[in-house]
């Protein structure tokens, strides 16, 4: 029996007939030059992932064709990030805990990165330590508010609100497990361990712990330490003796996702001074030097995740993700329905270059981007520009303050690491032009992908990594910018484009 496989990327489409049961990676290799599979198809690195509509992301070397397929290949930028991520991610022996490994013939684990906007689930075969599936979805808490403060307030002021915030996360987690089990004809009891990273508020919500103290000075979390408990305590449907672990956080606004992401990086491959930046609802920044590590969080707001922008949206199908005077690109190639963060950066930079936007942020009229197939005009308004000004100033000001406190100039930086989904697709030159990122030579920037996810996978696979996380937490000095007078001055100065 033959099946037709259609391979697509941002520039080309190829169609090929393959035998029933053909290995998908081998099919891709025969048609696509330089497809990235660094472990050689052994199922150990998880970097040969592709997207199959209706099924989600799959690891191509572990996927066998049984029907006609459309396969979306990573674009050039994604491939570059995957390559960098693989080269910089630590390699640790798989050691998830012998007692857990004995619970199933083929034990599986789930590594989870809970973001404010999205949740990513990594299914790991714990025998081999390989990522066998990735499931991503919008964080179901979004219906309670786009930002973490809205959700904290919902939990504090709504009867049973805190329980609702917890229940939607647990339901989502169980749904991800059920999806994988259904697709692969296995039982949920074959899952024996779950490792979770996320911002501090999301971890509080998952455990049903009130996060209200985080919303008000002195911004004190109920916990920042690592947690280990039976997964059944939260109603998670895995093996009855299965374990749930939460990675440690640093502070109220520098969470386990940042610690795990930074810890996942093999710093021996970097210079002595580097910045680690993850821009989402907050801008979390760590400056590492041989003498010290400093961290801060800036209230960037959800502008770069599409919230509070009139035509903004998350990086989902229909979002304008790239823009220039010559045109734009839309995620999934559909008719545009809005603008995601990377598209906003490009639009602002283009407006500055063409004179449509003044350095003080003023525009003469709404900037028209396009009219879509539904006769809806997508624009950037004056209020949108103000939201972006606030967000970009907060991030750059946080970076500048850490550098000043450390007594370093930008010339002394060896590298700037950009983590997270936004950092993956960001046009760095445009981000520098509009004042989001510092004036550092482009060759010093490295996009490291979803390092939080890589950290979650390492936390799942390695008990040693959890010890490393605790050590890293003790090494970092957290700087509270809300009480830093110099930050206020920096913020005002960096409002200009």
MOSULDA-V862009 format. One record per helix or strand of 3 or more residues. SS is the DSSP state (A for helix, B for strand). FROM is the first residue (numbers start at 1). LEN is the number of residues. Records with the same first field share a line. If there is no record, write none. Layout:
SS->FROM-LEN, FROM-LEN
This chain:
B->2-7, 13-7, 49-4, 56-4, 69-4, 108-7, 118-8, 130-9, 191-8, 227-4, 243-4, 274-6, 283-6, 293-6, 319-6, 327-4, 367-5, 377-4, 415-5, 445-5, 476-3
A->24-8, 60-3, 76-13, 98-4, 140-5, 148-10, 161-24, 188-3, 200-8, 212-4, 231-4, 256-8, 267-3, 301-5, 331-3, 341-14, 382-25, 410-3, 420-6, 428-6, 442-3, 451-11, 463-13, 481-3, 485-9
